[in-house]
Amino acid sequence: MQLFFNRTSPYARQARVAVIELGLEQQVTLVEVDPWAEPAELVTVAPLSKVPALLLVDGELVTESGTILQVLDSLTPNGQLLSGAPAQRRDALARAALCQGLIDASFITVIEGRRPEPLRWSDWVMRQERAIGRALSFIDASFKLVPGRFDAGDIGLACALAYLDFRLSHIAWREPHPRLARWLDDVSTRPSMIATRPA
Ligand SMILES: N[C@@H](CCC(=O)N[C@@H](CS)C(=O)NCC(=O)O)C(=O)O
């Protein structure tokens, strides 16, 4: 299998963390690309030129980080990212989906900031930053963070919060959400998170 990624993508980071958490490092070859440059090695297999993109051994393409996590999980005998009773699996999926939205809002904010000044849409950025603030409050109030657990929802949350620290440091989320900050600091010591720190 090949996993196309770039080092700063919070989406690709989720897939890379999953590979390590699932012990699939030997089966997955990491291919570093710049998706914005639409390189031939990526677009010939992944037409959207986005990372992450997973190419299975039979040549099937899997896109979208959430789907890639589900597929990777299904490749291990005791999938641990979306396991357990239906209610537990649903809870992990629901947390992962909300965190994906948090990453989306953060990513949009970052991309908007890269436009030439006259083309930036400040109302759109403020809309995203309000969504980020509300999502963090919602997550802090409602997510049960279980010590030792690191399922698909936890991977999503860790990559989302770490991306805020990495790219949107002006959003001071740690002070109002010390529980989330402590949790991120704790899970950031996992080998999968250390190995995938954005460079
Ligand atoms: N919804 C997708 C988002 C993937 C995505 O937008 N990745 C960015 C990198 S962070 C990318 O490859 N962008 C290149 C482009 O849009 O041309 C996922 O969850 O995998």
Ligand as a Chemical Component Dictionary entry (heavy atoms), coordinates in Angstrom:
data_LIG
# 
_chem_comp.id                   LIG 
_chem_comp.type                 NON-POLYMER 
_chem_comp.pdbx_formal_charge   0 
_chem_comp.three_letter_code    LIG 
# 
loop_
_chem_comp_atom.comp_id 
_chem_comp_atom.atom_id 
_chem_comp_atom.alt_atom_id 
_chem_comp_atom.type_symbol 
_chem_comp_atom.charge 
_chem_comp_atom.model_Cartn_x 
_chem_comp_atom.model_Cartn_y 
_chem_comp_atom.model_Cartn_z 
_chem_comp_atom.pdbx_ordinal 
LIG N1  N1  N 0 -11.588 16.259 3.100  1  
LIG C1  C1  C 0 -10.243 15.869 2.734  2  
LIG C2  C2  C 0 -9.369  17.115 2.720  3  
LIG C3  C3  C 0 -7.994  16.849 2.125  4  
LIG C4  C4  C 0 -7.267  18.145 1.799  5  
LIG O1  O1  O 0 -7.892  19.190 1.521  6  
LIG N2  N2  N 0 -5.935  18.097 1.835  7  
LIG C5  C5  C 0 -5.139  19.269 1.472  8  
LIG C6  C6  C 0 -3.848  19.299 2.254  9  
LIG S1  S1  S 0 -4.097  19.755 3.916  10 
LIG C7  C7  C 0 -4.760  19.174 0.025  11 
LIG O2  O2  O 0 -4.259  18.144 -0.398 12 
LIG N3  N3  N 0 -4.987  20.237 -0.738 13 
LIG C8  C8  C 0 -4.567  20.329 -2.099 14 
LIG C9  C9  C 0 -5.639  20.925 -2.978 15 
LIG O3  O3  O 0 -6.760  21.152 -2.510 16 
LIG O4  O4  O 0 -5.339  21.148 -4.147 17 
LIG C10 C10 C 0 -9.744  14.807 3.711  18 
LIG O5  O5  O 0 -10.282 14.715 4.825  19 
LIG O6  O6  O 0 -8.855  14.012 3.378  20 
# 
loop_
_chem_comp_bond.comp_id 
_chem_comp_bond.atom_id_1 
_chem_comp_bond.atom_id_2 
_chem_comp_bond.value_order 
_chem_comp_bond.pdbx_ordinal 
LIG N1  C1  SING 1  
LIG C1  C2  SING 2  
LIG C1  C10 SING 3  
LIG C2  C3  SING 4  
LIG C3  C4  SING 5  
LIG C4  O1  DOUB 6  
LIG C4  N2  SING 7  
LIG N2  C5  SING 8  
LIG C5  C6  SING 9  
LIG C5  C7  SING 10 
LIG C6  S1  SING 11 
LIG C7  O2  DOUB 12 
LIG C7  N3  SING 13 
LIG N3  C8  SING 14 
LIG C8  C9  SING 15 
LIG C9  O3  DOUB 16 
LIG C9  O4  SING 17 
LIG C10 O5  DOUB 18 
LIG C10 O6  SING 19 
# 
